[in-house]
Amino acid sequence: MIDNEKEEYPTVPYENQSYDECEMLNRSQEFFTFMDKRRSVRDFADTPVPKEVVENIIMTASTAPSGAHKQPWTFCLISNQELKKEIRKLAEEEEYKSYNGRMKDEWLKDLAPLGTDWHKEFIEIVPWIIVVMKKPYDIVDGKKKNNYYVNESVGLAAGFLLAAIHNAGLVSLTHTPSPMNFLIKALNRPENERPFLLIPVGYPKKGARVPDLKRKAKREIIQYYE
């Protein structure tokens, strides 16, 4: 006989703060206004940031949902100056190749308004670098255990991370030197980890400027089905 009874797993009561419609509207508008001020910054100060602040930011990122709750991520938190110097050297080697042959003209043209190039001095300047690693699989008792929706899960965690950085009054930049495999060797990471993002975290340099960009309007990004 086949046992069709559903296996029971432990649960806990869900706790959440609810708001009336007016408060909900105010909070949603205030949070949008706050997040709309978030910008990618390329000019950083070397002002120290407490380690505990960055740890809290990373733990916020770890609250993101993930496929089958596998949490397929590792956050490498780097402050060692010699290691940052080495990472900058390796990143610039890859970026130089990208800006001088790998990228097509159209891509370079689209990047031009952002003022980017292959120089990545911010890697040495900022107090902290976070390298987000994705884990296609875990190793449990010497055996591979697949993770699910890895890119989606780590992408969500990275979004939480950027929001938490902004919430702390700090700035960041999503850097993706391609290819990024040099980070596995530089950080001595295990075979089941792959670099996903390199994110410098710190204060903006005094007088820092950012491109005058405009985000897409509501009518351009929402399709209604009412």
N, C-alpha and C positions, 0 to 999 in steps of 0.2 A: 504494500500500500504506500502511495506517495503522500508525504506529509506536506500539505499545502499551507500550513500555518506560517504566517509571516514572522521572520526572526525579529525579536525585539532588541533594540539598542538603547542605551541610556539616553535620557533627555533631561533638560532642565527648563523651568519656566522662562518664557521670553519676556524680557524687561525692556521697555522703550518709553521714552517721553513723548506724549502726544500733545498737540497744540490745537487751538481753535483755528478756524479758517483765516481770521485776520492775522493772528500771530504766525501761522504757517506761511502766509503770503509775505509778511515782513521779513521773516527769517530767510526765505528762499531768495528774495530780492537782495537782501544784505549780503548773503553769501555769494551770489552771482557778482555783485558789485565788487566785493573783496577779491574774488578769484579773477575777475576781469583785469585786475591790476597786475597780475602775475606776468612776468616777462622773462625770457631767456636773456641772461646777462653774460657778457664775455670779458668784462673788466672787473676783476675781483680785488679786494683788499686782502692783506695778509693778517688781518686782525684775528686773534684766536677766538674760537667758538668752543664752549664747554662740551666735553665728550658726552656728558649725560644728555645734553640737548639733542645731539645727533643720534644717540641711541634711542631716545624717545621717538624721533622721527622715523627711524627704521622700524621700530616696533609698531608704529602706526601703519606703515606700509604692509607689515605682516598680517594685518587684520583683513586684508583684501580677500575676496572669495577665490577659490581655486578648484579645479576639476577634481571631484571626489575627495576634496579637502586634503590633497597631497602636499600642498604648500611647496611647490617645486622651485624654490629659490634659495639663494645664499647672497647675503649682502657683505661684501668685503669692504671694511672701513679702514681707510689708509690715511695716516698722518706722517709716517716716516719720510723724512725729506729725501734721503738717498733713493728710496723706492719710488717716490714721486718723480725724481729726476730721471730714473731709468724708464719709467712708464712714459714720460714726456718724450724721451728720445725715440722709443719704439713707436709711439703713436705718430710722431711727426714723420718718421720714415714711411709709414703707410699712407699718411695724409698727403705727403709730397707726391707719391706715386699716383694718388687719386686725382689731385689737382693738376697733374702734369701728364695726363694720358688716359687714366681709367675713366674719368667722367666725360660724358659727351658735352658738346658745346651748349646744348639746350639746358642741361643740368647746371653748368657753370653760370649761365646767364640768369637762371632762376635764383641762384645763390648770391649773385652779385649785390642785390640791395641789402643783404644781411651783413655784408662786410666780412665774410668768413674767408680764411685762407688756411694754408697748411701749418702755420705757426700756432702752437698750443701752449703758450707760456703760462696760461692760467693753471695748468696742472701742477706746476711747482709753487705757484703763488698762494692758492687757496689753502686754508688750514686742513680741510678734509676732502678726500675723494671717496665716493661710493661707487664701487663696481658691482653692478647687479648681475648675478649669474643665474642662468636657468638650468634646471636639472631634468633632462629628458627621462631619466630613470634614477631610482635609488638603488643602493646596494645593501641588501639585508641578508645577514648570515652568508655572505659570499655570493648571493644570487641577485640577478637584476630584477627589479620590480618597476614596471613601466609607470610613468606618470601620464596624466591626461590633460589635454588642452593646455599644454605647457606655455606656448607663446601667449595665449589669451590670459592665462593666470598671471604670468609674470608681467605682462603689459598692464593689467589692472593694478598690481602691486606698485609698479613704477608710477602710475597715475596718483595713487594714494601718497607715495613718497614725495612727489613734486608738490602736492597740495599741502602736505605737512611741513615741508621746507618753507613754503610761502607763509604758512600760518605762524611759523616761528620768527618771522621777520628777516629771513635769510633769502639768498638768491641762489639760482642754480642754472645749469646748462645741460641739455641732453646731448652727449657726445658719443658718436658711433664711428670710431675709426674702422675702416673696412679694408681687409679682414681684421678681426679682433683676437685671433687665436694667440697672439703674443702675450696676452694677459694671463692665459692659463699657465704659461711657463713662468712669467714674471712673478705671479702670485702663488706658484706651486699648488695649483688647484687639482683636485682629483679628476679622473677620466670621465666622470658623469656630469661634469659642469661645463657650461658654455657661456662665454661673455654675452650679455644682452645690452647693457648700457654702461657708460662711464659718466658719472655725474659729479662735477665739482660743486662743493657746497661752502658758502661763506657769506661775507658781507660784500656789498658792491663797493668798488673803489670810489673815492670821493670824486664827484663830477662825472661819474659813469653815464654814458648815453646809450640808448637803444634805438633801433630803426623805428621810424614812425609808421607802424603797421596798423591796419584796420582788420578786425575780425569780421567774419561773415555775419550778415544780419539774420534775424530770426526767420524771415521769409525764405532765406537761402538754404537753411539747414533743417527746417522742420517741414515734414509733409503730414498734413492732417487727414485722418480718416474718422470722421465724426458721424 
